[in-house]
Amino acid sequence: MTAPDPAVELVLAARNATIAGGLGVRRALPQARRRMVGPFVFVDQMGPASLPEEHETAVLPHPHIGLSTITYLFEGEGLHRDSLGCVQRILPGEVNWMTAGRGIVHSERLRPGPSGRMFGVQIWVALPRHMEEVEPSFQHYGADAVPVLEGDRVVTRVIAGALLGARSKVQTSSPLFYAEARMEAGAALELRPEYEERAVYLLRGAVTVAETALAPGELAVLQPGADVQVRASEPAMVLLLGGEPLDGPRHISWNFVSSSEERLQEAARDWRAQRFPRVPGETRYLPLPEDGDEPVNYP
């Protein structure tokens, strides 16, 4: 629905989806009414899900172009493998930043942590046009790369970019901010118009964004130039994200992002013909959606 709030442009309810490997997610972006917020083109909330200790969600090798992926966990753990030969475990509070550029393939395995739960977020950031075909790369950052701001009953972690006077050590490709805030009941967080495009996504609890109440799984897109207060009516977790608009719209097809629809078609042909590099040690991969939903063995 369109929010009747001069500080809030739009409220979007995340839709339920299932990622490869069977883990249920809430997908806040992209949607028909809003494709991007700053350079952010994809927001998936994974869990929270209670899982058996031995459970593993395996997302088999799949390709990307034209974007960076950010994996950030609150609970559980993950294992990243990619076609560059990188193998990296990720724990809560750490950041996996993978830049696909002209093309990369990776696999992801997720397991519950000591709490028996899996809970995290994966986000895609579209690359500026001059970087869409850069060489792929992967960086892992420890929790010490993420500055922690402690306010009045609010703890904010700046995962990437800069916000509220703090800057993450995570290297980004365009001006943006991405943060999580944990708020006690009655706490308030002031968001100044540091960037043209901003959004607040509620992970759990209850908050009002300016005069608009959010339920878990809702994304409030803020009006440019507005000073906005986020207030928690009960203990809450929110994501704060946005940045400067990119240099034109982006097209998305499956795991591919590009300013050119023709480039998406080329990437699909290359994946079908297995012209992308392989992930060392992996024996199966995910086909294009139109080719079926069962994993395929490498020849």
VOBA-1610 file (N, C-alpha, C; in pm, whole numbers, padded with zeros to 5 digits, always signed):
BEGIN
Met+00083-00119+00000Met+00000+00000+00000Met+00087+00124+00000Thr+00031+00237-00042Thr+00100+00365-00034Thr+00074+00426+00103Ala+00180+00460+00174Ala+00164+00511+00310Ala+00121+00656+00308Pro+00019+00693+00390Pro-00028+00832+00396Pro+00059+00915+00489Asp+00187+00913+00467Asp+00283+00975+00557Asp+00378+01059+00472Pro+00389+01190+00497Pro+00474+01272+00411Pro+00622+01235+00416Ala+00664+01160+00518Ala+00804+01120+00528Ala+00831+00983+00467Val+00723+00909+00435Val+00737+00772+00382Val+00674+00767+00244Glu+00753+00731+00146Glu+00705+00724+00007Glu+00620+00601-00019Leu+00660+00487+00041Leu+00599+00360+00005Leu+00628+00257+00113Val+00532+00169+00139Val+00554+00055+00227Val+00530-00072+00145Leu+00628-00161+00146Leu+00620-00286+00071Leu+00627-00404+00166Ala+00540-00500+00149Ala+00543-00623+00228Ala+00628-00726+00154Ala+00727-00781+00224Ala+00809-00885+00163Ala+00723-01006+00129Arg+00755-01070+00020Arg+00681-01189-00019Arg+00760-01313+00022Asn+00689-01419+00053Asn+00754-01543+00092Asn+00811-01612-00030Ala+00929-01668-00013Ala+00996-01740-00122Ala+01078-01851-00060Thr+01131-01938-00144Thr+01219-02045-00100Thr+01343-02043-00185Ile+01460-02035-00121Ile+01584-02036-00198Ile+01623-02180-00227Ala+01712-02197-00324Ala+01765-02331-00351Ala+01824-02386-00223Gly+01793-02512-00194Gly+01834-02569-00066Gly+01719-02577+00031Gly+01606-02510+00000Gly+01484-02528+00075Gly+01460-02435+00191Leu+01548-02337+00215Leu+01529-02246+00327Leu+01428-02139+00290Gly+01327-02119+00376Gly+01227-02016+00351Gly+01285-01878+00374Val+01248-01784+00288Val+01297-01647+00299Val+01181-01550+00281Arg+01205-01426+00326Arg+01118-01314+00294Arg+01194-01223+00199Arg+01136-01196+00082Arg+01203-01117-00022Arg+01139-00979-00028Ala+01215-00879+00017Ala+01163-00742+00020Ala+01189-00667-00110Leu+01297-00697-00177Leu+01330-00638-00307Leu+01385-00749-00395Pro+01362-00738-00528Pro+01284-00636-00599Pro+01135-00667-00596Gln+01055-00562-00619Gln+00911-00577-00634Gln+00865-00490-00751Ala+00744-00517-00798Ala+00694-00444-00915Ala+00688-00294-00888Arg+00655-00256-00765Arg+00638-00114-00734Arg+00769-00046-00697Arg+00873-00124-00673Arg+01003-00065-00642Arg+01110-00168-00672Arg+01195-00136-00769Arg+01299-00229-00810Arg+01429-00212-00734Met+01458-00088-00692Met+01586-00058-00630Met+01568+00048-00522Val+01659+00047-00425Val+01675+00157-00330Val+01824+00189-00329Gly+01862+00306-00382Gly+02004+00328-00407Gly+02054+00218-00499Pro+02170+00158-00469Pro+02218+00048-00554Pro+02165-00089-00513Phe+02081-00096-00409Phe+02032-00225-00359Phe+01920-00276-00449Val+01939-00396-00504Val+01840-00453-00597Val+01775-00580-00544Phe+01821-00630-00430Phe+01773-00759-00382Phe+01794-00764-00232Val+01688-00797-00157Val+01695-00811-00011Val+01621-00937+00028Asp+01693-01035+00079Asp+01635-01161+00125Asp+01663-01179+00273Gln+01557-01194+00352Gln+01571-01230+00493Gln+01561-01381+00504Met+01665-01444+00559Met+01669-01590+00575Met+01636-01624+00720Gly+01522-01690+00742Gly+01482-01723+00877Gly+01424-01600+00947Pro+01414-01604+01083Pro+01475-01706+01169Pro+01401-01839+01161Ala+01480-01947+01152Ala+01424-02081+01141Ala+01494-02172+01240Ser+01415-02246+01318Ser+01470-02347+01408Ser+01494-02474+01328Leu+01617-02526+01334Leu+01656-02638+01250Leu+01731-02741+01333Pro+01724-02869+01294Pro+01804-02971+01363Pro+01952-02938+01353Glu+02029-02977+01453Glu+02171-02944+01457Glu+02243-02992+01333Glu+02203-03108+01279Glu+02273-03165+01165Glu+02224-03110+01032His+02122-03022+01035His+02064-02971+00910His+02162-02881+00836Glu+02167-02899+00705Glu+02248-02811+00621Glu+02166-02769+00500Thr+02156-02638+00477Thr+02095-02586+00356Thr+02206-02565+00254Ala+02204-02643+00149Ala+02310-02637+00048Ala+02256-02568-00077Val+02309-02451-00106Val+02279-02381-00230Val+02393-02412-00325Leu+02369-02501-00420Leu+02475-02553-00507Leu+02527-02444-00601Pro+02638-02470-00669Pro+02698-02368-00756Pro+02598-02303-00851His+02604-02171-00854His+02519-02091-00941His+02598-01964-00977Pro+02564-01900-01089Pro+02645-01789-01137Pro+02585-01653-01102His+02670-01550-01108His+02626-01411-01097His+02707-01326-01194Ile+02647-01216-01239Ile+02719-01110-01310Ile+02666-00975-01260Gly+02748-00871-01273Gly+02701-00733-01260Gly+02663-00685-01122Leu+02701-00758-01017Leu+02657-00722-00882Leu+02762-00760-00780Ser+02739-00714-00656Ser+02809-00766-00539Ser+02704-00826-00446Thr+02736-00940-00388Thr+02649-01001-00288Thr+02707-00974-00150Ile+02619-00951-00052Ile+02660-00931+00087Ile+02585-01033+00171Thr+02659-01121+00237Thr+02599-01217+00329Thr+02633-01175+00471Tyr+02529-01167+00556Tyr+02546-01122+00695Tyr+02452-01204+00781Leu+02506-01266+00884Leu+02428-01357+00968Leu+02410-01299+01109Phe+02294-01327+01166Phe+02266-01298+01307Phe+02281-01424+01392Glu+02243-01538+01336Glu+02256-01667+01402Glu+02293-01770+01296Gly+02360-01878+01339Gly+02400-01982+01247Gly+02538-01958+01190Glu+02573-02034+01088Glu+02702-02018+01023Glu+02689-02060+00878Gly+02783-02013+00796Gly+02780-02045+00654Gly+02918-02082+00604Leu+02921-02146+00487Leu+03046-02179+00420Leu+03033-02138+00274His+03122-02051+00231His+03123-01999+00094His+03236-02066+00017Arg+03204-02109-00105Arg+03306-02157-00200Arg+03279-02088-00334Asp+03385-02052-00407Asp+03363-01987-00536Asp+03464-02032-00640Ser+03440-01987-00763Ser+03522-02027-00876Ser+03659-01963-00877Leu+03686-01870-00786Leu+03820-01816-00768Leu+03905-01906-00679Gly+03841-02007-00620Gly+03910-02095-00529Gly+03899-02054-00384Cys+03819-01951-00354Cys+03803-01906-00216Cys+03711-02001-00140Val+03750-02035-00018Val+03668-02114+00073Val+03667-02038+00205Gln+03548-01995+00249Gln+03542-01907+00366Gln+03422-01939+00453Arg+03446-01966+00580Arg+03341-01979+00679Arg+03296-01840+00719Ile+03166-01824+00749Ile+03114-01697+00798Ile+03033-01720+00923Leu+03057-01635+01025Leu+02988-01641+01152Leu+02910-01512+01175Pro+02818-01510+01270Pro+02740-01388+01295Pro+02830-01267+01320Gly+02789-01155+01257Gly+02862-01029+01271Gly+02972-01009+01170Glu+03010-01114+01096Glu+03111-01103+00992Glu+03044-01070+00859Val+03123-01033+00759Val+03069-00990+00630Val+03140-01064+00517Asn+03065-01133+00433Asn+03117-01186+00306Asn+03071-01093+00195Trp+03167-01036+00122Trp+03136-00944+00011Trp+03197-01003-00116Met+03112-01045-00207Met+03157-01106-00333Met+03116-01018-00449Thr+03211-00978-00530Thr+03183-00897-00649Thr+03190-00987-00772Ala+03077-01000-00841Ala+03070-01089-00957Ala+03135-01029-01080Gly+03112-00898-01105Gly+03167-00837-01224Gly+03125-00912-01349Arg+03225-00951-01430Arg+03195-01018-01558Arg+03146-01162-01540Gly+03163-01217-01418Gly+03108-01349-01394Gly+03182-01428-01288Ile+03105-01484-01195Ile+03160-01570-01090Ile+03057-01678-01060Val+03102-01789-01005Val+03014-01898-00962Val+03047-01927-00817His+02944-01947-00735His+02970-01982-00595His+02864-02077-00542Ser+02899-02142-00432Ser+02805-02226-00358Ser+02801-02175-00215Glu+02689-02202-00147Glu+02669-02157-00010Glu+02607-02269+00071Arg+02662-02293+00189Arg+02607-02392+00280Arg+02581-02326+00414Leu+02460-02342+00463Leu+02416-02275+00585Leu+02376-02378+00688Arg+02418-02355+00814Arg+02386-02446+00923Arg+02337-02366+01044Pro+02254-02427+01130Pro+02214-02358+01252Pro+02333-02346+01347Gly+02331-02244+01431Gly+02436-02225+01528Gly+02401-02291+01661Pro+02469-02252+01769Pro+02442-02310+01901Pro+02296-02292+01945Ser+02230-02187+01895Ser+02089-02164+01930Ser+01996-02260+01859Gly+02048-02334+01760Gly+01963-02422+01680Gly+01884-02348+01575Arg+01925-02223+01544Arg+01850-02141+01448Arg+01941-02085+01342Met+01882-02062+01226Met+01948-01991+01117Met+01874-01860+01096Phe+01949-01750+01091Phe+01888-01618+01078Phe+01992-01527+01015Gly+01959-01470+00900Gly+02052-01380+00834Gly+01987-01310+00717Val+02069-01235+00645Val+02021-01157+00531Val+02123-01168+00419Gln+02073-01187+00298Gln+02161-01171+00182Gln+02105-01059+00096Ile+02196-00971+00056Ile+02160-00852-00021Ile+02247-00846-00145Trp+02188-00797-00255Trp+02265-00772-00377Trp+02272-00622-00400Val+02392-00578-00437Val+02417-00439-00471Val+02460-00436-00618Ala+02386-00362-00701Ala+02423-00351-00841Ala+02549-00265-00856Leu+02631-00302-00952Leu+02756-00229-00976Leu+02732-00111-01071Pro+02807-00002-01054Pro+02801+00106-01154Pro+02838+00052-01292Arg+02791+00118-01395Arg+02813+00067-01531Arg+02961+00043-01561His+03048+00133-01515His+03190+00118-01548His+03254+00002-01474Met+03180-00059-01380Met+03234-00172-01305Met+03161-00304-01333Glu+03060-00301-01420Glu+02980-00421-01440Glu+03061-00540-01492Glu+03168-00512-01565Glu+03248-00620-01623Glu+03387-00630-01561Val+03403-00584-01435Val+03533-00596-01369Val+03564-00743-01341Glu+03689-00770-01309Glu+03728-00904-01269Glu+03657-00940-01138Pro+03607-01062-01126Pro+03540-01101-01002Pro+03637-01105-00885Ser+03583-01086-00764Ser+03666-01087-00644Ser+03582-01127-00524Phe+03650-01164-00415Phe+03582-01201-00292Phe+03662-01148-00174Gln+03591-01085-00079Gln+03654-01038+00044Gln+03572-01084+00164His+03643-01128+00267His+03580-01160+00394His+03628-01061+00498Tyr+03534-01011+00578Tyr+03567-00914+00682Tyr+03521-00970+00817Gly+03609-00961+00916Gly+03571-00999+01051Gly+03477-00899+01113Ala+03421-00935+01228Ala+03325-00846+01294Ala+03389-00713+01334Asp+03522-00710+01347Asp+03589-00585+01385Asp+03589-00481+01273Ala+03548-00521+01151Ala+03536-00425+01040Ala+03406-00346+01047Val+03315-00388+01134Val+03181-00328+01143Val+03174-00240+01267Pro+03172-00108+01252Pro+03165-00021+01371Pro+03032-00036+01443Val+03039-00026+01575Val+02922-00040+01660Val+02894+00094+01729Leu+02773+00145+01711Leu+02732+00271+01772Leu+02632+00240+01883Glu+02663+00283+02004Glu+02573+00258+02117Glu+02509+00389+02159Gly+02378+00396+02144Gly+02301+00515+02182Gly+02210+00485+02298Asp+02107+00565+02313Asp+02010+00547+02419Asp+01917+00431+02384Arg+01949+00312+02436Arg+01870+00190+02416Arg+01869+00145+02269Val+01969+00189+02192Val+01982+00147+02052Val+02128+00110+02028Val+02150-00007+01965Val+02284-00047+01922Val+02279-00063+01770Thr+02362+00014+01700Thr+02362+00013+01554Thr+02496-00037+01504Arg+02495-00130+01411Arg+02616-00181+01348Arg+02614-00139+01201Val+02716-00067+01158Val+02725-00021+01019Val+02799-00128+00940Ile+02724-00211+00871Ile+02778-00328+00802Ile+02863-00285+00683Ala+02814-00190+00604Ala+02887-00142+00486Ala+02852+00004+00463Gly+02948+00078+00406Gly+02925+00218+00378Gly+02935+00303+00504Ala+02870+00419+00502Ala+02879+00515+00611Ala+02742+00561+00653Leu+02723+00575+00786Leu+02596+00620+00841Leu+02619+00672+00983Leu+02549+00777+01018Leu+02549+00830+01155Leu+02691+00862+01203Gly+02776+00906+01110Gly+02911+00945+01145Gly+03010+00831+01154Ala+02970+00709+01127Ala+03060+00594+01131Ala+03074+00533+00993Arg+03191+00476+00965Arg+03215+00415+00834Arg+03270+00273+00854Ser+03208+00178+00785Ser+03254+00040+00786Ser+03385+00029+00708Lys+03465-00072+00743Lys+03588-00101+00669Lys+03560-00181+00542Val+03437-00227+00524Val+03401-00301+00403Val+03407-00207+00283Gln+03478-00248+00180Gln+03495-00165+00061Gln+03373-00179-00031Thr+03316-00066-00070Thr+03198-00065-00157Thr+03232-00003-00291Ser+03141-00021-00387Ser+03165+00027-00523Ser+03091+00157-00553Ser+03005+00203-00462Ser+02931+00328-00482Ser+02887+00379-00345Pro+02847+00507-00335Pro+02805+00561-00205Pro+02678+00492-00154Leu+02686+00430-00036Leu+02572+00357+00018Leu+02586+00345+00169Phe+02479+00297+00230Phe+02483+00259+00371Phe+02400+00133+00390Tyr+02447+00050+00483Tyr+02378-00074+00515Tyr+02409-00103+00662Ala+02306-00107+00745Ala+02327-00120+00889Ala+02214-00201+00951Glu+02243-00257+01067Glu+02138-00319+01149Glu+02131-00243+01280Ala+02009-00226+01331Ala+01989-00159+01460Ala+01901-00246+01548Arg+01944-00263+01673Arg+01866-00337+01772Arg+01818-00237+01875Met+01687-00231+01890Met+01624-00126+01968Met+01544-00185+02083Glu+01559-00126+02201Glu+01475-00162+02313Glu+01340-00092+02301Ala+01241-00141+02371Ala+01109-00078+02368Ala+01120+00068+02411Gly+01059+00156+02334Gly+01061+00298+02363Gly+01179+00373+02306Ala+01277+00302+02248Ala+01395+00368+02192Ala+01361+00436+02060Ala+01440+00537+02026Ala+01420+00610+01901Ala+01555+00626+01830Leu+01550+00625+01696Leu+01667+00640+01612Leu+01638+00747+01508Glu+01723+00847+01500Glu+01704+00957+01406Glu+01781+00929+01277Leu+01711+00936+01164Leu+01774+00918+01033Leu+01769+01050+00957Arg+01885+01108+00937Arg+01893+01231+00861Arg+01907+01199+00712Pro+01874+01292+00624Pro+01880+01266+00480Pro+02022+01271+00426Glu+02106+01177+00470Glu+02245+01172+00425Glu+02257+01123+00282Tyr+02155+01048+00235Tyr+02155+00992+00101Tyr+02019+01019+00037Glu+02015+01019-00096Glu+01889+01049-00164Glu+01786+00938-00145Glu+01830+00812-00147Glu+01737+00700-00137Glu+01767+00619-00011Arg+01662+00596+00070Arg+01678+00527+00197Arg+01558+00437+00222Ala+01581+00331+00300Ala+01471+00242+00337Ala+01499+00183+00474Val+01390+00146+00541Val+01395+00079+00672Val+01318-00051+00657Tyr+01381-00162+00694Tyr+01317-00293+00686Tyr+01310-00353+00826Leu+01191-00396+00867Leu+01172-00451+01001Leu+01191-00602+00999Leu+01292-00648+01074Leu+01319-00791+01086Leu+01229-00855+01191Arg+01217-00791+01308Arg+01128-00845+01412Arg+01094-00732+01508Gly+00985-00752+01582Gly+00939-00650+01675Gly+00836-00560+01609Ala+00827-00436+01658Ala+00731-00339+01606Ala+00792-00200+01615Val+00785-00124+01505Val+00837+00013+01505Val+00740+00101+01427Thr+00752+00231+01451Thr+00691+00330+01363Thr+00804+00406+01295Val+00787+00428+01166Val+00882+00506+01087Val+00810+00637+01054Ala+00855+00747+01116Ala+00776+00871+01116Ala+00639+00839+01176Glu+00531+00846+01098Glu+00398+00815+01151Glu+00344+00681+01101Thr+00430+00603+01034Thr+00385+00479+00972Thr+00429+00359+01053Ala+00336+00275+01096Ala+00368+00154+01172Ala+00410+00044+01076Leu+00517-00026+01113Leu+00565-00139+01032Leu+00544-00269+01108Ala+00511-00373+01033Ala+00507-00509+01085Ala+00631-00582+01034Pro+00674-00689+01101Pro+00790-00764+01051Pro+00772-00806+00905Gly+00877-00788+00827Gly+00872-00820+00686Gly+00827-00705+00598Glu+00811-00585+00655Glu+00772-00469+00574Glu+00891-00375+00557Leu+00898-00316+00438Leu+01005-00223+00400Leu+00943-00086+00375Ala+00990+00014+00449Ala+00944+00152+00429Ala+01049+00227+00348Val+01010+00276+00231Val+01097+00359+00148Val+01072+00504+00187Leu+01176+00574+00225Leu+01163+00709+00279Leu+01164+00814+00168Gln+01096+00923+00195Gln+01097+01036+00102Gln+01236+01103+00103Pro+01287+01140-00015Pro+01415+01211-00018Pro+01407+01341+00062Gly+01514+01369+00136Gly+01524+01495+00207Gly+01454+01503+00340Ala+01384+01396+00380Ala+01307+01401+00505Ala+01391+01355+00623Asp+01383+01427+00734Asp+01434+01378+00861Asp+01330+01279+00916Val+01375+01161+00955Val+01281+01055+00993Val+01324+00995+01127Gln+01226+00974+01212Gln+01252+00906+01339Gln+01192+00766+01332Val+01274+00667+01371Val+01228+00529+01386Val+01213+00504+01536Arg+01093+00465+01579Arg+01068+00445+01722Arg+01014+00303+01744Ala+01072+00235+01843Ala+01032+00098+01874Ala+00925+00096+01981Ser+00812+00030+01952Ser+00708+00014+02053Ser+00726-00114+02132Glu+00816-00200+02087Glu+00859-00320+02158Glu+01000-00351+02110Pro+01075-00440+02177Pro+01210-00470+02127Pro+01207-00507+01979Ala+01301-00449+01904Ala+01294-00462+01758Ala+01434-00471+01697Met+01439-00533+01578Met+01557-00533+01493Met+01518-00476+01358Val+01595-00380+01309Val+01567-00322+01178Val+01694-00320+01095Leu+01676-00324+00963Leu+01783-00297+00867Leu+01762-00157+00812Leu+01872-00086+00796Leu+01873+00047+00736Leu+01960+00038+00611Leu+01907+00080+00497Leu+01984+00065+00374Leu+01948+00172+00273Gly+02040+00197+00181Gly+02016+00294+00074Gly+02146+00350+00022Gly+02135+00461-00049Gly+02253+00523-00108Gly+02213+00618-00218Glu+02313+00655-00297Glu+02285+00741-00411Glu+02235+00657-00528Pro+02141+00711-00609Pro+02091+00635-00723Pro+02203+00597-00818Leu+02191+00479-00878Leu+02289+00438-00977Leu+02267+00512-01109Asp+02357+00488-01202Asp+02358+00555-01332Asp+02261+00488-01430Gly+02135+00479-01391Gly+02034+00421-01478Gly+01975+00295-01417Pro+01865+00245-01474Pro+01797+00126-01421Pro+01881+00000-01443Arg+01846-00102-01365Arg+01911-00233-01380Arg+01805-00338-01409His+01844-00435-01490His+01757-00548-01523His+01806-00669-01445Ile+01712-00752-01401Ile+01744-00872-01325Ile+01681-00992-01393Ser+01759-01095-01413Ser+01709-01223-01462Ser+01780-01332-01385Trp+01703-01406-01305Trp+01757-01509-01217Trp+01865-01448-01129Asn+01990-01494-01142Asn+02100-01443-01058Asn+02185-01339-01129Phe+02137-01289-01241Phe+02214-01195-01322Phe+02155-01054-01310Val+02243-00955-01300Val+02203-00814-01294Val+02285-00738-01395Ser+02221-00650-01473Ser+02294-00574-01573Ser+02213-00453-01617Ser+02282-00352-01668Ser+02215-00240-01733Ser+02170-00276-01874Ser+02210-00393-01923Ser+02178-00438-02059Ser+02101-00569-02055Glu+01983-00570-02115Glu+01907-00695-02123Glu+01978-00797-02211Glu+02048-00751-02315Glu+02122-00841-02401Glu+02232-00914-02323Arg+02293-00842-02228Arg+02398-00905-02147Arg+02340-01015-02059Leu+02218-00998-02011Leu+02153-01104-01934Leu+02132-01229-02018Gln+02090-01209-02141Gln+02067-01322-02231Gln+02198-01394-02262Glu+02305-01316-02280Glu+02436-01375-02306Glu+02481-01459-02186Ala+02462-01406-02064Ala+02501-01479-01944Ala+02424-01610-01932Ala+02293-01607-01964Ala+02213-01729-01959Ala+02264-01833-02058Arg+02298-01788-02179Arg+02352-01883-02278Arg+02484-01942-02229Asp+02567-01858-02169Asp+02697-01906-02121Asp+02680-02007-02008Trp+02582-01983-01918Trp+02561-02079-01810Trp+02506-02211-01862Arg+02412-02203-01955Arg+02356-02326-02012Arg+02466-02409-02080Ala+02560-02341-02145Ala+02669-02411-02214Ala+02787-02439-02122Gln+02775-02403-01995Gln+02879-02423-01894Gln+03013-02359-01937Arg+03001-02232-01982Arg+03121-02156-02014Arg+03171-02072-01896Phe+03095-02072-01785Phe+03144-02008-01662Phe+03249-02100-01598Pro+03338-02044-01516Pro+03433-02129-01444Pro+03362-02212-01338Arg+03425-02321-01297Arg+03366-02411-01198Arg+03418-02378-01058Val+03342-02425-00960Val+03384-02415-00820Val+03461-02541-00786Pro+03589-02530-00751Pro+03667-02650-00718Pro+03601-02732-00608Gly+03596-02863-00631Gly+03541-02954-00530Gly+03393-02979-00540Glu+03321-02901-00620Glu+03177-02921-00636Glu+03150-03013-00755Thr+03053-03102-00741Thr+03022-03199-00846Thr+02889-03175-00915Arg+02803-03085-00859Arg+02674-03056-00918Arg+02652-02906-00920Tyr+02558-02862-01004Tyr+02526-02720-01014Tyr+02378-02701-01039Leu+02331-02577-01022Leu+02191-02544-01045Leu+02171-02501-01190Pro+02071-02556-01257Pro+02043-02514-01395Pro+01967-02383-01398Leu+01954-02324-01517Leu+01865-02211-01535Leu+01723-02253-01495Pro+01644-02164-01435Pro+01509-02202-01391Pro+01425-02264-01502Glu+01437-02212-01625Glu+01356-02267-01734Glu+01402-02406-01777Asp+01520-02449-01728Asp+01571-02582-01763Asp+01541-02686-01656Gly+01468-02648-01551Gly+01432-02742-01447Gly+01480-02697-01311Asp+01436-02769-01207Asp+01473-02731-01072Asp+01556-02837-01000Glu+01600-02940-01075Glu+01685-03043-01015Glu+01831-03014-01045Pro+01919-03032-00945Pro+02062-03010-00969Pro+02113-03099-01083Val+02216-03050-01149Val+02275-03119-01263Val+02417-03159-01227Asn+02457-03282-01266Asn+02594-03326-01244Asn+02686-03264-01347Tyr+02802-03220-01303Tyr+02901-03176-01399Tyr+02945-03295-01484Pro+02969-03274-01614Pro+03013-03387-01699Pro+03154-03433-01659
//
